[in-house]
Amino acid sequence: MGAINQSQITPFDLVQAAYQGQLKSQGIPSAAALMNAYNGGDITAIKIIEAGIQKGLLSPDTLNDSSYVSAVDTQLATLANN
């Protein structure tokens, strides 16, 4: 079994943090502005993950985890469609 990343926030919690405005200082808009930016292509899963890394919520190697990136994108799409 591989090593578990320390303090790795789940994709769901990362997207919720962005939605709630916890990544605003990293340039990620919150609430409706986040959904508009995502739907317009200005905000991507990668940008949210990069903001999470800047804030210390994720390790830098998270960007190389395609399943994590995909899960964040799925969470964003789900939120945008609700």
GIQUI-V291551 format. One record per residue. RES is the residue in one small letter. OMEGA is omega in whole degrees, 0 to 359 (999 if undefined). Layout:
res->RES omega->OMEGA
res->RES omega->OMEGA
This chain:
res->m omega->181
res->g omega->179
res->a omega->179
res->i omega->178
res->n omega->178
res->q omega->178
res->s omega->179
res->q omega->179
res->i omega->181
res->t omega->176
res->p omega->179
res->f omega->182
res->d omega->177
res->l omega->179
res->v omega->177
res->q omega->178
res->a omega->178
res->a omega->182
res->y omega->182
res->q omega->176
res->g omega->182
res->q omega->179
res->l omega->181
res->k omega->180
res->s omega->175
res->q omega->175
res->g omega->180
res->i omega->178
res->p omega->182
res->s omega->173
res->a omega->184
res->a omega->179
res->a omega->176
res->l omega->181
res->m omega->178
res->n omega->180
res->a omega->178
res->y omega->180
res->n omega->179
res->g omega->179
res->g omega->181
res->d omega->179
res->i omega->179
res->t omega->176
res->a omega->180
res->i omega->180
res->k omega->178
res->i omega->179
res->i omega->178
res->e omega->178
res->a omega->177
res->g omega->177
res->i omega->179
res->q omega->182
res->k omega->179
res->g omega->180
res->l omega->185
res->l omega->173
res->s omega->182
res->p omega->182
res->d omega->176
res->t omega->179
res->l omega->180
res->n omega->182
res->d omega->186
res->s omega->179
res->s omega->177
res->y omega->179
res->v omega->179
res->s omega->180
res->a omega->177
res->v omega->179
res->d omega->178
res->t omega->179
res->q omega->178
res->l omega->181
res->a omega->179
res->t omega->180
res->l omega->181
res->a omega->182
res->n omega->180
res->n omega->999
